């Protein structure tokens, strides 16, 4: 097969692998093996001007009380929009939070947000960090006032919403618009699914181990089932973070945390809700020998995961195929120039 024909075939396969959800003036692309998005685009149709505005707001520390913290301060594009500098996130006045900021991608498929599921809609999620005293420490009316008096924002909001009077609804919908475009679906795993390449023998071995041991919670192709689980972490008695129980007050939710996606793990350490593990091998060691059995520990973890040393290596080799460098280094996601 000629090089030209081979390139044409690869491009055709890549095109076949993606379907589109059409919004107003733009579209969201994702592979055809992804489920349909959970986000209701009818109430906030994707629009180029709104996405552009949301991107500017995401990187602007004007959202914080002292002008020092932006969304990107804890969600860096070069870390798959996660926070890797510290185990726990830092906010204004170098305040230290209680959890590690999760990665932001494939949000259109999520129904709940935050490690404890306290937010049930993406359009409302930004209110939590904006108002949290250890994060941005600001009040929404103050943010609106600052934006209204900024020389560039009234016109930007007018271009996006045909209204130069800035409101909280417009602010939150614009932030959602940008975050909805953060789709990670071009890892080696995705290229294998599209028929563009194949796993190595070691990666294939790791894939089978993953399907046998991990897929019930970290379900393909999003690599999270979107639910909550107690994964048997020993309780950090300094943080005393009891997960979803803090929201619901129900004993059955004690120590349950949202199940994160396993995509882009190379770019998102440390791991777990409190960032206690720096290396993937530490995570695997936890599941093979470190699970603490609580009343709510996931049934799947009632017995230690049985993995030989070489199987751990194979499993990590597969997990690395979930890295999406084209997403992490996409200039359209980075700070506006």
Residue pairs with C-beta under 8 A, 6 or more apart in sequence:
1 9
10 196
13 194
13 195
13 196
14 194
14 196
16 32
16 194
17 31
17 32
17 33
17 190
17 193
17 194
17 196
18 29
18 30
18 31
18 32
18 185
19 29
19 30
19 31
19 32
20 27
20 28
20 29
21 27
21 28
21 30
21 36
21 37
21 41
23 41
23 45
23 46
23 47
24 45
24 46
24 47
25 46
25 47
25 48
25 49
26 46
26 47
26 48
26 51
27 46
28 37
28 41
28 46
28 108
28 180
28 181
28 183
29 183
29 185
30 37
30 108
30 183
30 185
31 185
31 190
31 193
31 194
31 221
33 193
33 221
34 109
34 185
34 221
34 222
35 109
35 222
37 108
37 109
38 108
38 109
38 110
38 111
39 107
39 108
39 109
39 122
39 176
39 180
44 123
44 173
44 176
44 177
46 177
46 180
46 181
47 160
47 177
49 156
49 159
49 160
50 160
50 161
50 173
50 174
50 177
51 177
51 178
51 181
52 156
52 160
52 336
53 156
53 157
53 159
53 160
53 174
53 177
53 178
54 174
54 175
54 176
54 177
54 178
54 179
55 178
55 333
55 336
56 156
56 336
57 63
57 71
57 171
57 174
57 175
57 178
58 70
58 71
58 72
58 75
58 175
58 178
58 179
59 70
59 71
59 72
59 335
59 336
60 70
61 67
61 68
61 69
61 70
61 73
62 143
62 146
62 147
62 150
63 69
63 70
63 71
63 130
63 136
63 138
63 143
64 70
64 91
64 92
64 130
64 135
64 136
64 137
64 138
65 92
65 136
65 137
65 138
65 142
66 92
66 93
66 137
68 92
69 91
69 92
69 135
69 136
71 126
71 129
71 175
72 81
72 335
73 90
74 83
74 89
74 90
74 91
74 101
74 129
74 135
75 81
75 82
75 83
75 101
75 103
75 104
76 82
76 83
76 84
77 328
77 330
77 333
77 334
77 335
78 267
78 328
78 329
79 103
79 267
79 268
79 328
80 103
80 104
80 105
80 184
80 263
80 264
80 267
80 268
80 324
80 327
80 328
81 103
81 104
81 105
81 182
81 333
82 100
82 101
82 102
82 103
82 104
82 264
82 267
82 268
83 89
83 100
83 101
84 267
84 268
84 269
84 270
86 96
86 100
86 275
87 100
87 270
87 274
87 275
87 276
88 96
88 97
88 98
88 99
88 100
88 274
88 275
89 96
89 97
89 99
89 100
89 101
89 135
90 96
90 97
91 97
91 129
91 132
91 133
91 134
91 135
91 136
91 137
92 134
92 135
92 136
92 137
93 137
95 133
95 134
95 135
95 137
96 134
97 132
97 134
97 135
98 134
98 239
98 241
98 274
99 115
99 241
99 273
99 274
99 275
100 270
100 272
100 273
100 274
100 275
102 115
102 258
102 260
103 260
103 261
103 263
103 264
103 267
103 268
104 179
104 182
105 182
105 183
105 184
105 261
105 263
105 264
105 327
106 182
106 183
106 184
106 185
106 222
106 261
106 263
107 113
107 122
107 179
107 180
107 182
108 122
108 180
108 183
109 222
109 226
110 122
110 226
111 120
111 226
112 119
112 120
112 226
112 258
113 119
113 120
113 121
113 122
113 125
114 125
114 128
114 258
115 243
115 257
115 258
115 273
116 243
116 244
116 246
116 247
116 257
116 258
117 228
117 244
117 247
117 258
118 128
118 246
118 247
119 125
119 127
119 128
122 176
122 179
122 180
123 172
123 173
123 176
124 172
125 176
126 171
126 172
126 175
126 176
127 140
127 172
128 135
129 135
129 136
130 136
130 138
130 140
130 143
131 137
131 138
131 139
131 140
140 168
140 171
143 171
144 166
144 167
144 168
144 171
147 153
147 154
147 157
147 166
147 171
148 154
148 165
148 166
153 166
154 164
154 166
155 164
157 163
157 164
157 165
157 166
157 170
157 174
158 164
160 170
160 174
161 170
163 170
181 332
181 333
182 327
182 333
183 327
184 263
184 264
184 324
184 327
185 324
185 327
186 324
186 326
186 327
187 263
187 264
187 321
187 322
187 323
187 324
188 197
188 199
188 203
188 321
188 322
188 323
189 221
189 321
189 322
190 221
190 324
191 197
192 198
192 199
192 321
193 221
199 207
199 318
199 321
200 317
202 313
202 314
202 317
203 314
203 317
203 318
203 321
204 318
205 311
205 314
205 317
205 318
206 314
206 315
206 316
206 317
206 318
206 319
207 318
207 321
209 307
209 311
209 314
209 315
209 318
210 218
210 315
210 318
210 319
213 287
213 305
213 307
213 315
214 262
216 225
216 300
217 224
217 225
217 227
217 229
217 259
217 298
217 300
218 224
218 225
218 259
218 261
218 262
219 225
222 261
222 263
223 261
223 262
223 263
223 322
224 259
224 260
224 261
224 262
225 259
226 259
227 258
227 259
228 243
228 244
228 253
228 256
228 257
228 258
228 259
229 256
229 257
229 259
229 298
230 243
230 254
230 255
230 256
230 257
230 294
230 296
230 297
230 298
231 257
231 272
231 286
231 287
231 291
231 297
231 298
231 301
232 286
232 287
232 290
232 291
232 292
232 293
232 294
232 297
232 298
232 301
233 255
233 272
233 276
233 286
233 292
234 290
234 292
235 255
235 292
236 274
236 276
239 274
241 273
241 274
242 254
242 255
243 253
243 254
243 255
243 256
243 257
243 273
244 253
244 256
244 257
245 251
245 253
245 254
245 255
245 256
247 253
251 295
251 296
252 296
253 296
254 294
254 295
254 296
255 294
255 296
255 297
256 296
257 273
262 319
262 322
263 322
263 323
263 324
264 322
264 323
264 324
264 327
264 328
265 271
265 280
265 319
265 320
265 322
265 323
266 320
266 323
267 323
267 328
269 277
269 278
269 279
269 280
270 276
270 277
270 278
271 277
271 278
271 280
271 282
271 283
272 283
277 283
277 286
280 316
280 319
281 312
281 316
284 305
284 307
284 312
284 315
284 316
287 301
287 304
287 305
287 307
288 304
288 305
288 306
288 307
288 312
289 304
291 297
291 301
291 304
293 301
293 302
307 315
327 333
